[in-house]
Amino acid sequence: MSGRVTRMLRGVAIGVVALMLAACTGLPTSGDVSAGLELGEATDDTDLLFIASGPPPGASPQEIVEGFLEAAITPADNWGIARTFLTPDLQQTWRPAAGVSIDATVGSRVISSTIADDDVEAAESGDVNVQFELVANVDEFNAYSESTGASNLTFTVERSGDGEWRIAKAPDGIVIDESRFPLVFDAYPLQYFDQDWSHLVPDVRWFPRRTSIATTVTQALIGGAPSPWLAPAVQSAFPADVQLAEDAVPIDAAQVAEVALTAPASRLDQTTLARMRTQLQDTFEASGVHVSQVRFTVDGRALSAGIVKLGDDAVDPGPLVLTEDAFGLIVGDQIAPVDGISEQILALPQQVRSIEVAGDSTQAAVQLSDGHAYLVGEGRVDEVDSRPRLIAPSLDPFGFTWTVPADDPAAVHAGENDVATDKAWPNASAISAMRVSPDGARLAAVVTVGGQHWVVVVAIVRDDGVPVELGAVEQLTRIDADTDQLVWLGTTRLGVLVPDQSPLLLTQMVGGPGSVEAAPPGARSLAGARSATGVRVLDAGGTLFAHAGSAWREVASGVKVLATRSGE
């Protein structure tokens, strides 16, 4: 028996419950233990909780498997509803946290059974096979990766003592469709230090929305490790012998998160403790867990831990543009010059192709019409790279100018230094764009491999701050057309302009899914920002656009070059 799953799913009802309880009881429905709301006080946001039902009486083997798969939308009680579709023995051993297979749609799943319709009443056991179109995976460490293609799962069902069918053998992990995945799971950026302890670098992980988030991210940070692709560029402040001493991280009425650690933490120096607190506190903030501070304890005794000062997070001041007679920052209807840079750019003898300004506005990496890369600033214009077919250069927070020829992806330079790329993209035939992240620990690029165009990211390995090597590539997504327009939108997202008759703007999470929207007609270049909403787009006629809600609004006209800032 086989067929396509429909949304009827006989006997399996889905209740979508709007969680308004906080408004009448003051009890939070997610997050960590904290002070409740006053009676009658409501939270600002109302979440939706998807609740699948258990197995209906008389369900067929196929319906039992359908219902089990559907129960992936309800992670409460460690997927307690899904376990009701299993035999008692399998309920004890099935591991839903082993991973998530994300498929295209529920309706595209094809389910077949070795038990014929006529034999269902007499049969005692059989297999049910599920075919689905895989689009992504979340592994056992909660890391997301795109993974496309046909996939198959086989379930063994058997009749229980009461005559009902239950699943006796099932693969670990769950399957959920991509439309509901972000409703059941959410992204939480764990923070790790870069190699010189000056910046924090996000490593996005995916956890069920209705878990105790402070506890979950603390366990992942202290008991886990960075994603393999990112690991060469980052480090954790938590020593390997320091672990959580309790299973929960409570948050008291003063919004203080108390983190009980094992005994080795009591012997740590102040610098290490301060880094640990900074790393965890910033992870909380990035994950939407609001605390006033993190307090470490050992055997109930508080440890004194300060906060370390990190590299400044630059505030996005607005778009930088080159017009016929000015270069600088758009302020109202004027262009404010950048001291030490604007005059030199306007005096350049060739047409300017691209401009990237350092975060501190002291210098800019510029590509001119001869294709060469130059560094402008401090009263000088220095040629950085004169190799043919260079793509637009990129600056990093440490002052290095990154360059590479489009037809030689292995020949990456950072200033005067050759950067080893053996692990990064050894099979790439071309590279059309690359940008260093705001923290300087990651490099995003658009590369061509086997005729396919990929948006990728790699770790930057440094020796005393000097880039020496790129780590193994992490493929984020494949795009239909080559592009030289790639920017950072904050620390966890990229913006990619995909050229077409109707150009598209792809906003791609590093460690998560992407979203696509229509770009302004004739869009030809992008400028990054500190958030996805801050992206700017320049069209072929010199009109600059910015987001206005879900639409685009005109910001300026007469723009020749849309510049960007380092890390954007």
N, C-alpha and C positions, 0 to 999 in steps of 0.2 A: 504494500500500500504506500503510495507516495502522493505528494501534492505540495502546493505552495501554501505557506502559512498566511492566513488572513487575520484581520484585526478582530474577528469574532471570538476566536479562542474559546470555544464552548466551555463553559464552566469556570473560566478564568476571568474574573472581573478585575478591573483596575480602578481603584478609588483615588482620585486626585484631591487631596485634602488641603485646603488653605489653612495654614497654621495661625489662627487668630487667637489662640489661647492666651498668648502673652498679654493681650489687651484686657482680659477679664480675670486672669489669675496672677499675673506678674511672674510666671514661671517661664524661663527661657527654654526653647526646644532644641537648641544646638549650642555648641561652644563648651566652655569650661565652667566649673563651679565658681560663681561670683554672686555679688549682691543682686537681689531680684528687683523688679520694677514695683513701683507703688501701685496700689489697686487702681485700675482705670487708666494707667499710663501704658501707652503702646510703643512698640519699637518702630523705628523709621522704615524698616523693610519687612515685608511679609514673604516668607519662603513657601515653596510648594513641596509637599512630601508625597511621592508616588508610593502607593500601597498596593501590592499584588495580593491576590487571594491564594489560599492553599488549594490542594488538589480536591476537585469535586468528586462526589461519589460516582462510581461507575465509569470513570474516565479511562479512555483507551490508552495503550502504550504511547501512541504518538501524542495524544493530548497531555499525558503526564510530562513528557519531555518538553513540549511547547510551554506548559505552565512553569516548569523548572527554569527554562531559559528566561521567561518573562519575569520571574521573581528576582532576577538580577537588579531590577529597578528599586528594590527595597533592601538596603544594606543593614537595617536595624537588627540588633541581636546577632551580629555576625552572620547575616543573611539567614536569619531564623526561618523565614517563610520558605525560602528555597530548600532548606533542609527537610521540610515536611514532605517533599516529593521523593525523598531518599529512604532506603531501608534503614532500620536502626543502626546497623553496623556502619554503613557508609556515612550516616550523619556524624559519627564520631571521628571519621578520618578525612572527609572531604575538606580541602583547603581553598576557600574562595579567594583568599588574598594572594594566591600563587600568581595571579595575573588577570588581565582583562583583554579579551579579544573584542575589538570594536568593528562591527560590520556596517554595511551600507544602510540597510533598512530591514525591519522585521518582515515585511512583505516579500522580500527577495530570498528569504530562507527556503530551502527545499528540504522537507523532512520525509524520510522513507523508513519503512519497517520491514523486518524479515518475517513478521507475523502477518499473514494474509487476513483480510477482513473476516472471512468465513471461519478462520481458526482462532480468533481472539478469545472466544468463550472457553475453548478447550485447552489452549496453550498455557504453559506455566512460565516460560521465559523466552527471550528473544532479544534482538538488537534493534536499535533505532539510530539511523544515521542522519546527521544534519549537515547540509552543505550551505555555505554562506560566502558572501563577498567581503573579504577582510579589507579594512582600510587603515587600521592602526592597532598597536598593541600597547598595553601598560604592563611592564614586567613586575617581578616579585619585589623589586626595590622601588616600585611606584613611579618609574620613569617611562615617559611616553615616547613612542617612535612611530613614524609612518611605516606601514607595511601593507602593501596591496597584493591582491590575488585571491584565487579561490582557496577555500579552506574546508576541512571536513572534521567532524567530531562524531564519535560513536559512543552510544550509551547502551548498557545492558540493563534490561528491565526484567523483573520477575514478579510473580503474583505472591502477595503476602498472605498471612494466615486468615485474614478477613476477606480474602478474595479480591482485594484492590491491587492494582499495579503500582509498583514503586521502582525507582532506579537503584540497581544494585552496584553498578560500576559507572563512574563518570570521570571525565578528565577534571583535574583541579583547575580552579579559576572560573571566571564567569564570561558570558557573552552579552554584549549590550549594543544597541544600534547607536550610530553616531549622533542622531538628533537628540537622544536622551542622555547620552554620556555626560555632557556638561551640566545636566540637571541633577545627576546623581553624584558625580565626582566634581571636585574643584581643584584648581592649581594652587600649590603652596610653594613659594620660592625659598628653599633652604639657602642659608647664606654661608659661604666659605671665604676665608681670607685668600688673597692673592699671595704670591711667593715672597713678597717683602712686607707683608702685614699692613699695607697702606690702603687697600680697598677691599670691600666685600663683593663677592661674585655670586649671583643667584644660580641655583641649580633646581629647576622646577620639578616638583613631584606632584602626583595626583592621589588624593585620598577621598574616601566617601565624605560627602558634605556633612552628615550628621554624626560625626565622631567628635570626641573631645579634642579639639584642634591643638590646644596648647600642649596637651600630653602627647598627641600624635607626632607633631613636628619636633618636639624635644626628644622623643624616642628615636626618631629618624636621624636627627642631627648627632646625638651623642652615641647611639648604638650603631649607626650606619657609616657610609662612606660616600664621597662624591661619585657622580656618574663616571664610568670608565673613560669616556672621551674627554671629560673636563679635568679629571684627577691630576694630570701632569702640571696643570697651571695653578692649582689651589691647594690649600691645606686647612686643617681644622685646628682650632685652639684647644680642643678637648683631647687630653692625652688618652692613649689607648686603654690605660688601666683605670680610668675614671668612668664610671657608669652610673646610671640612675639607681638610687637605692629604693625608690618607691615606684609603684605602677601608675601613679597619677601626679599631675602638676596642678595643684589647686591655686585658684586666684581669689584673694580675699576681698573684703569690701573696699579696701583702699586700692584695689587693682594691682596688688603686689603678687607676682607669681613666685611661689616657693618651690624650689627645685632641690630635692634631697639627693645628694651624691654619695658615692661610696668613699671609704676612708682615705684612699690616696689623694683625694682632693684637698684634704687638710694640710698637705705638705707642699702645696703649690705656691710659687712666688706671686707677688702682686701683679706683675705684668701678665702672666698667664691667666690669672683669674679675671683680670680686666678684659682681656681678649675674649675669654669664654663668655663673660656676661654680654659684651658688645655683640658677639656673634649670635647668641641666642635671642637677645632683646631685639636685634634687627630682623631676625627670622620671624619673631612674633609680629612685628610691625608689618613686614612684607606679606604675612599670612592673614592679616586682618584681625589679629588677636591684640586687643588693646590693654596694655599693662602700664602702670606707672614706673615699675622697675622689676628686675629679676633679682631674687635673693637666693643665694646658694646656702645650703646647710649640710652639715655632716653630723649625724647622730643628734639632730635637733639644735645644734649650735650653728649660728649664722657665721658665714665667712665674709670677710671684708673684701669687696670687689668693686673697683672703679669702672670707668668707661674710657676706652682709648679713642683718641681723635683720629679720624680717617680723612682721606682725601676729600676735599670739598665737592659736594654735589652741586654742580653749576645750575643756576636757575635759567630756564630758557627765556632769553630776553626778546625773542621775536626773530623774524626773517632777516637774513643778510642777503643783499642783492647788489648786482652791478648793473648800472644803467649807462646811458651814453656819456654822462658827465659826473657820475658819483658812484662810490662804493661804500656801503655801510649798512647800518641797522635801520629798518623802517620804524619810525616813531611818528605816529599820526600820519600826516601827509608829507613828512620830511624824511630825508635820509641822513642819519647821524653818522659821521665818519668814525672809523676805528683808528685810534691813534697809532702811528707808526706803520700802518698797513695800507690804509686807503690811498694816500698820495702815491705810494710806490706802485700799487696795482694800476692806478689810472695812468701812470707814466710808462707802463710796460709797452715795448715797441711792437708786440704781436697781439693778435686776437686771443682772448682768454677763453679756454674751454671749460675749466672747472676750478673751483676755489673751495678749500677747506680750511677754516680758521681754528687755531688752537683754542682750547677751553679758556685759557687766560688772556686770549686776544693779543698775544705778543708776536705771533708769527702766523703765516698761512702757507699751506702747500698749494701750489698753482700748476695747472697744466696749460701750456700755450699751444698755439696753432702748429708749432713745429713738432708737437707730440712729446716734448721733453717735460720733465718735472722740475719745478723750482721751489725754493723756500724763500719767502718774502718776509722781511721784518728786521727790526733793529737797524734800519738804514741800509740794508743790503738786499740784493737779489742773487741768490746762489743756485747754480744748477745742481740738482741732486742726482738726476739720472737722465742720460741721453740715449738710452737704448731705444731701438725702433719699436713701434706698435705698443707703447705703454698704455695701460688703462689709467683712469684717474687716480692720482695718489691719495693716500689716507694718512692722517696724523694720529699718533697714539698719545696717551696722557704723559708719557715719559719723554716726549719730544722727538721720537723717531718718525721719519717719513717712509711709509711703506709703498713700494712700487713693484710692478711685475709686467712683463710683456704679455699681451693678449694671447699670443700663440705659443707661449712657453711658460705654462703654469708652475713649473718646478723652479723657475728662476726668480724667486721672491727675494727682494732686498728690504731691509729695514735700515734706512740711512746708508752707511757704507758697508753694512754687514750682510753677508749671505745668510739666509734663513733656510735650514734644512726642511725639505718638504716630503721626504721619502714616505712618511707615514700618512701624510695628509691626502693628497690626490695623485697618486702615482700613475693612474690610468686616465687622467684628464688630458684632453687634447687642446682645450682652450679655457681661458678665464676672462670674464667680461666685467666683473666688478668685485671689489673687496673693501670692507670697512672694519676698522678696529672698534671694539666695544668700549663703552664709557670707562670700564674698569681696567682696560688694557690687557685683560687675560684671555680674550677670545677674538677670533677673526672670522667674520662672516664673508661669504663669497658666493658668486654665481659661476659655476664651472660646467663645462661640457664633457660628458663621459659617454662614449659609444653613441654619439649623436643626440643624446638626451641632455637637457638643461636642468641642473639641480641647484637649489639653494642649500648651502651647507654651512657648517660652523666647525671650527677647530680650536683647540687650546693653544695658547702661545706660551712656549717654555722659554724662560729667561734665565740668564746667568748674571747675577748682580745687576738686574734691571735691563740687561742687553738681550734682545730677542735672538735666540739661537736655533730654535726648532719649532715646527708646528706638529701638534699631536694628530692622532687618528681622526679622520673625518666623521662627522655626524651629519647624515643626510636629513634635512628637514622636510623638503618637499620638491617635487618635480614640477616645472613650469613648461608651458607649451611653446614659448618663444624665448630666444635669448634676449638679455637686457643688460644695460650698463647702469641701471638705476636701482641702487640698493642702499638703504639707510637704516640706522638704528632708531627705534622709537621707544626710548627708555632702555632699561637693562634686560628686559625679557622678550622684546618683540622687534621684528624687522619689518620694514616697508619695502615692497618690491613693485616697481611699475612695469607691468607686462604690456609691451606694445601690441597694438592691433588696430583695426579700423575703429573699434570702440575700445580704447585702452582701459585696462583694469588695474586697480590697486590691490595688491595682496598684502594683508597684515598677518605675518606669520609669527607665532609664538615659538621661542627657542625652548623645546621640550613640551610642545603642545600643538593643537590644531591651528589652522589658519582660517582667515575669512577673506572673502573677495567682495569688492564693491566697484561700481563704475567710477573711473576717474573722469575729470573734466575732458570734454572733447579736445583732441589735439594735444593731450598731455605729453610732455617730452622729458621733464626732469623732476626730481624729488629733492626735498630737504628734510632731514630728520628732525626730531624733537625729543623732549624728555618724556613724552607720552604719545600714545597712538593718536589721540585727538589733535595733537599739535602738528601733524604732518602738513607740509606745503607742497603744492604742485604748480609747475610752470608750464603753460601751453606754448605751442609753436609760434603764436603771435605775440609773446612777451607778456601775457596776462598771468598774474600770480593769484592762486586760489588757496583758501584755507577752509577747514570744516566749519560749518554752521549747523550743528545738530547732525542730521543725516544728509544734509545737502552741502553744496559747495558755494562759497561766496567769494566774490572778487575782492582782492586785497590791494592790488596795485597793477599798474600797466607800464609798458615801456621797459620791462626788465630784460636784459640781455643774458645774464647768468644768474641762476639761483645758487647761492653758496650754502654750505652747511658748516656745522661746527664739529670739532673732534669729538668722537663718541656718539655722533648722530648720523 
